[in-house]
Amino acid sequence: MACPILDLPSELLAKVALHTSHTTETHPSTVKSCMLTCKTFAEHFRPRLFRRAAIELERSGPIERLLAILSANPGYGKYVKNLVIATSSLSTVHCPALPDLLLHLTEVSDLAMDSISFLSLPEPLAQSISSLCTRSPLSTLRIFACKDFPLDSALNPRAQMITIYEPSFCHSENEGEPVDAGTRQGSNLRVLRVTVPSKDVFPCPRRLLTFAANSLEVMQVNALEMRPFSLDLEGLVCLRHLLFSLSGVWRIDDALHLVTSLARSLPSVEQSLETISISFDILDPSVFMHLVDAAAEWGDLGGALQDRTRLPRLREVQVEFGVRNLFAAGPLPEEDTCKRKAEEMARLAFKDVEAKIRVSVEIGNS
């Protein structure tokens, strides 16, 4: 007869706690319920409550309380895996307890920073956040609308995915120096996602791309508004999938500029590229109709895709349209009609492209 779970050895109970708290769907209330089961379970589940932590720099009270808990329980800091550091204040933030708190967090694997202006922070505070980026065993780094982020802090060789929203970087002392071969060789960065506002030049520093030259496999550029730009992808010898996307399209010029930008960027890609994706989230059906009728812009992209010397491994081109009716009155167009027009555009523009062309259209409500 199987023994009750609470009679299991302590090592197995610890594994139960580990598995339960690592499940994505596990809510903190579930962990608290397990703690209330018995004293034995409480010992194993209590530190799991600290798996996710959110720090608001303006609120020093919660930071000081968390520091007190971690100081009283030295082993708890290693359980913090997901950390968010955010600020909503435009004034200077003073948070003297944060540097000491971050020293307890030695095993953060997913770090998000939101709306932090690094040059407005006291230097010890800015340095403690920057050092967390480089010393933690990060697999995922997310930088949302931060100003003057120190670029070298993102060069963590263990990071596998970096997401950057509206990038703003401060100049590094090493900006003019090349990333050394050892650092490039040690990089594990596989996925880079960048969301940019309206720009003439893509604002992702060359130093970051050089750092990921021997590892980056997927790069996604999501634009908010568009003016044509050219992306320098030279040296990314492992890049397999390049994605360009545009959100909230309500002007035809923005959509056409995305097509033009992709065409301009392809001459710099390395021969490793296998898949190219371009997607649009369109808010006005009339923009979609004009877009699929724009023979010149799609023709330029088709011409760039025909270069088998540059793209010998290209296997698939994905073109995706999401169409909503946010501004105009009246019914949405029929999905079959839209798909037929999109496929006709692709057939004409990409007729000489030696790759599978996949076109999808999704019609939805606003």
N, C-alpha and C positions, 0 to 999 in steps of 0.2 A: 504494500500500500504506500502510495506516495506521501511524503511528509508535507505538512503545511508550509507555505512559502516563508512564513516568519521563522521557521525552524532551520532554514537553510544557512549554510556558513556565511559569515560576514562578507567574504569575497564575492559570493554569488549575489547577495543582496546589493552590493555596490554596483554590480553589472546590471541588475534590474533598474536601479536608479539611473545609471548612465544611459541605458537604452530608452527609458521612458522620457527623460529630459531632452534627449537629442532628437526625438521625433518632432518633425516640423509642426504638426498639428497640436502638440502639447501646450496647453494654456497654463500660465502660472497657477491658476486655481487647482489644476490637477495635481501639480507638485505639492501644493499646500494640503490637499486632501490626503495624499500619501503620507505626508508628515504627521497628520493627525491619527493615522492608523495605529501606530504604536511608537514607543520610544526608539526602538531599533531602526525603524524606517525613518524617523525624524532625523536621526544622525546622518543617514545617507542622502536624504532628499533636501535638507536645509541648504547646503551650499549650492544645490542646483537652481535655487531661486535666483541666483546671481548670473545665470547664463547670459541674459540680455540686460544691458544697462544703458540708460539714456541720461546724458549730462547736459543741463542747460547752464551756460556759463553765468547768466545773471542770477541764478538761484544758488547762493553759497550754502544755504542751510542744508539741503539734501546732499550736497557734495560732502560737507563736513560730517553728516551722519553716516554716509556710506564709508568714508575714510575711517570713522571710529569703529564700524563693524569689521572692516577688513583688517584694521590694526589689532583688534581683539581676537580675530580668527585668521592667523597668518596664511593658512592654506586656502582660504576662500577666493583670493584674488585670481588664482589660476583657473577658476571655473567660469570667469567672464570671457565669453567667446565673441559675442556680438556687442559692439559699443558704438553709440551715437553721441557725438559732441556737437552741440548746436548753440547758436545765439540769435536773438531777435533784436538786439540792441545795437544802435549805431554809435552809442557812446563807448568810451573806454571801459573795458570789463576788468574788474579786479577780483581774482579768485585765488587767493594764496594757498588754499588747501589742495587745489587740483594737481600741481606737480607731485606732491607726496602721494596722492591717490593713484596717479598713473603708474607710479613705481610698483604698486601692488599688482598691476594688470600685466602679467607676463605672458599670457597665452591667448591674446586677442587674435582671432582669425578673420573677423569681418568688421572693418572700421568705416564708419560714415561720418563725414564732417559737413555741416550745413551752415552756410551764411556766415562764416568766420572771416573777419578781416584781420589778417595776421599782423600787418604793420601797426594796427591800432591796439594790439594786445601788449601788455607788459612783456619785456623780453624773456624773463624766466618762464612765463606761461606759454608763449609762442614756441620756445625751444622744447618745452616738455611735450607739447602736442606733436611737434615735428619729430622728436626722437622716438615717440611711440610708433610713428609710421615706419621707421627704419629698423627698430629693434624687435618688434613683435613678429611672430610667425604668421604674418598676414597672408591669407589666400585671396581676399577681396578688399579692395580699397575704393571707397566712393567719395567723391569730392563734389558737393553741390553748392554752386554759387558762392564759392569762397574767393576772397580777394587777396592777391599777393601771396598765393600759396608758394612756399619754397619748393621749387621743382625737384631738387635732389632728394627731398623726403619721399617722393614717389618711387624712387629707384630702389625698391626693396626686392632683392633677387628671389624672394619666396612668393611674392604676389603673383597670382595666376590671372586675376581679372581686375581691371581698373575702369571705373566709370567716372566720367568728368562731365559736369553740367555747367555750361557757361564758364569756361576756364579763364582764370586770371592768375598769371604766375609772376612772382617777383624775380628779378635777375639774380642768378646764382653767381657766386664767386668763381665757379667752375664753368660758367656758361660758354666761354670761348674755348674750353679744353675738350678734347674728344673723350668719349666714354671709353675707358680702358678695356682691352680685349678680355681680361679676366672677368670684369663686371658683366660684359655682354654675354660671355659664355655661361655665366652662372644664372642669367635671367630665366625665370619660369613664366613670364607673362605670356599668356595665351590669348586673352580677349581684351580688347581696348574699345570702350564705347565712349564717344564724345558727342555731346549735344552743344551746338553753337548757336548764338544769335546771329543777326545779320552781319556778315563779314565779307570783305574782299579777299582776305588771305586767311587760310585755315589757321586757327590760333593754337595748334598743338605743337609745342616746341620740338625742333629736330632732335634735341638731346634725348627726349623721351622715346622717340621712334628708334634712335640709334641704340639706346639701351635694350630695346626689345627686338633688335634686328634678327637675332638668331632663334627667337622663340615665338614671336607673335603669329598666330594662325588666323584669327578673326578680328576684323576691324569694322566697327559700325560708326557711321557719321550721321547723326540726326540733326537736321536744321530746323530752326524756328521760322526764320525768314531768310530769303536767299538773294545773294548777288553771286554771279559766277566766280568760282575760285578754282585753283589747281592744287591738288594734293600731291606732295612729293613723297612717294612710297619707295623710292630707290633704296636698296639694301635690305628690305624686309624679305629675306630669302625663304621664309617658312609661311608666308601669308597665303592662305588657301581660300578664304572667303572675304569678300569686300562688300559691305552693305551701305547703301546711301538711302536715307529716308527723310521725308518731309512731313511734318505734323501740322494740322490745322490749315490746309491750303485753301485760300479763298481768292487768290489772285493768280491768273494764268502765268504771269511773268515769273513768279516764284517757282512754279512747277517746271517751267522750261529751263530756268537757271540750274535746277538740280540735274536735269538731263545733260546740260552743257558741262556742268562741273565734273560729272562722272566721265564724260568723253575726254575732257582735258586732263584728267588724272591718270587715265589708263596708260599713256605712254611711259610713265615712270614705274609701273609695277614690274616685279620680278617674274620669272617664268613659272613660279610655283602656284600661281593663282588658278583655282579650279572652278569657283562659283562666284558669280556677280549678282547682287540683288539690288533692285531699286523699288522703293515703295512710296505710296502717296496716301495720306489721310486727307481726303478732299471734302470740303464743307459745302460746296456749291456744285450741283450736277452740271451746270453749264461750263464750269472750268474743266471737268472731265472731258466733255465733248470737244472743247477746243484743244485740249492736250493730246488726245488721240488723233486729232487731225493735223498736228504740227509735224509735217513730213520732214522739214529741214533739220530740226533739232534731233529727232529720232534717227534720221539718216546719218548725221555726224556720229552718233553713238554706235550705230551699226557698222560704220566704216572703221571705227577704232576697234571694235570687237573682231573684225576680220583678220587682224594682224596675228597670224599664227606664229610668227617669229617671236613676238612679244608674249603671246598667250598660247603656248603649245599645249598646255594641260587644261585649257578651259573646257569644261564639260557641260555647264548649265548656266543659263541666264534667266533669272527670275524677275518678273515685272508684276507688281501687286498694286491694285487700286482698291482703296476703301472709299466709298462714296456716300456722303450724308447730305441732308438738305437742311442746313442750319439757318441760312439767310433768306432764301427765296421761298415764296409761297407756291403751293401746288404739290402734286404727287411726285414721288421719286420715279425715275425712269425704270423700265423693266430690266432686270438683271441679265436676261438672255440677250437683249439688245446691246447693253453695255459690253458684255463679254464678247459678242460678235465683233463690235467695232474695235475693241482692244486687240483681239486676235488678228484682225485684218491689218491694223497698224503694225503689229509685230512681224507679221508675215512679209510685209513690204520693206520694213526697215532692216530686218535681220535675215533677209533671204539668203545671203551669202555667208552667214556666220555658221561655222562648223561646231555647233554646240546645241544641246537641247534647249529650246525656248519654252519656258513655262509662264503662262499668263493667267492671273486670277483676278476676279472682280467680285467685291462683296458690297452689296447695297444694304444700308442700314438706316435706322431712324436716328435723329440727332439726340 
